[in-house]
Amino acid sequence: MTEPDPLHPPLIVRRVIPIPREQVFDAWLDPKRLARFMRPRDVGHTTAEVDARVGGRFRIVMHHKGVPVEHTGEYLLIDRPARLSFTWRSVHTDGQPTTVTIDFLERGGGTEVVLTHTQLPAREVDSHRKGWSDILHALSGEP
């Protein structure tokens, strides 16, 4: 068994979304839809570029009060519609890659999204929890 890393505690965020899991999964790989929901509440707008294949890369730019913050990564696993995993790198990860894994579970016609973010600097866990929670809330309004 792996010992927990106190410097990089895992972050887990869950939300049930009243949308079929295939649609929820696909939203994460569609740049137009991704830009609409990848917006924590303090973000004015977001742009997204996606190369949706294992080994493909993405680039998301969130504009916080007019200041662009770039997030990049590489897709590690695309298992439609059950699981998606990718690296996540930004100034908030000290430029180091972290890993996001998202499980999409069927829940009575809807989807439970379980997002796990690992290797985050400990000081960033709370702000990322808020950000991912806001993003999942915005995703629940996607068509």
C-alpha positions in Angstrom: 0.0 0.0 0.0 1.3 3.5 -0.9 1.7 5.9 2.0 -0.1 9.2 1.7 2.1 12.1 0.6 1.5 15.0 3.0 3.1 17.4 0.6 0.7 16.4 -2.2 -2.6 15.3 -0.7 -5.1 14.0 -3.2 -8.1 16.2 -4.0 -11.4 14.5 -4.7 -14.5 16.4 -5.9 -17.9 14.7 -6.6 -21.0 15.9 -8.2 -24.1 14.2 -9.7 -25.1 15.8 -13.0 -28.5 15.2 -14.5 -27.1 14.5 -18.0 -26.3 11.0 -19.5 -22.6 10.1 -18.9 -21.7 9.9 -22.7 -22.7 13.5 -23.0 -20.8 14.5 -19.9 -17.7 12.6 -20.9 -17.8 14.1 -24.5 -18.1 17.7 -23.1 -14.5 17.3 -21.6 -13.1 16.6 -25.1 -15.1 19.2 -27.1 -13.2 22.6 -27.1 -16.3 24.8 -27.4 -18.1 23.0 -24.6 -15.0 22.8 -22.5 -14.4 26.6 -22.8 -18.0 27.2 -21.6 -17.8 25.2 -18.4 -14.1 25.4 -17.5 -14.7 28.6 -15.7 -14.5 28.9 -12.0 -16.7 31.8 -10.7 -14.0 34.4 -10.8 -13.1 33.7 -14.5 -14.6 36.0 -17.1 -14.0 33.8 -20.1 -12.0 30.8 -21.2 -10.5 29.5 -24.5 -9.7 25.9 -25.1 -7.7 23.9 -27.7 -8.0 20.1 -27.7 -6.3 17.2 -29.4 -8.5 14.5 -28.0 -6.4 11.3 -28.3 -4.1 9.5 -25.9 -0.8 11.4 -26.1 -2.7 14.5 -27.5 -2.4 17.8 -25.7 -4.8 20.5 -24.6 -4.4 24.2 -23.8 -7.0 26.1 -21.6 -6.6 29.8 -20.9 -8.7 31.1 -18.1 -9.0 34.9 -17.9 -9.1 35.8 -14.2 -10.0 39.5 -13.9 -8.5 40.1 -17.3 -5.3 38.2 -16.5 -4.8 35.1 -18.7 -3.7 31.9 -16.8 -2.7 29.0 -19.1 -3.3 25.4 -18.2 -1.8 22.7 -20.3 -1.7 18.9 -20.3 -1.6 15.6 -22.1 -4.3 13.0 -22.3 -3.1 9.8 -20.5 -6.3 7.7 -20.8 -9.5 8.2 -22.8 -11.9 5.3 -22.0 -15.3 6.6 -23.2 -17.6 7.0 -21.4 -16.1 5.7 -18.1 -12.8 7.4 -17.4 -10.6 10.2 -18.5 -7.1 11.0 -17.2 -4.7 13.8 -18.1 -1.8 15.8 -16.8 -2.5 19.3 -15.6 0.2 22.0 -15.5 0.0 25.7 -14.7 1.6 28.4 -12.6 -0.5 27.0 -9.7 1.3 23.7 -10.0 4.6 25.4 -10.0 4.9 24.5 -13.7 5.1 20.8 -12.7 2.7 18.2 -14.1 -0.1 16.9 -11.9 -2.6 14.3 -12.7 -6.4 14.6 -13.0 -8.5 11.4 -13.3 -12.3 11.7 -13.9 -14.6 8.8 -13.4 -18.1 9.0 -15.0 -20.6 6.7 -13.1 -24.2 6.1 -14.3 -26.7 7.4 -11.7 -30.4 6.9 -12.7 -30.1 8.6 -16.1 -27.6 11.1 -14.8 -23.9 10.9 -14.1 -21.8 11.0 -10.9 -18.6 12.7 -11.8 -15.7 11.8 -9.5 -12.7 14.0 -10.1 -9.4 13.1 -8.5 -6.4 15.5 -8.7 -3.1 14.3 -7.4 0.4 15.7 -7.0 -0.9 19.2 -6.3 1.2 21.4 -4.0 -0.5 21.3 -0.6 -1.0 25.0 -0.6 -3.1 24.7 -3.8 -5.5 22.0 -2.7 -8.2 24.3 -1.3 -8.2 26.7 -4.2 -8.3 23.8 -6.7 -11.2 22.2 -4.7 -13.1 25.4 -5.1 -12.2 25.7 -8.8 -13.1 22.1 -9.7 -16.3 22.4 -7.7 -17.3 25.6 -9.7 -16.4 23.8 -12.9 -18.5 20.8 -12.1 -21.4 23.1 -11.2 -21.0 24.9 -14.5 -20.8 21.5 -16.3 -24.2 20.5 -14.8 -25.8 23.3 -16.9 -24.3 22.0 -20.2 -26.7 20.6 -22.9 
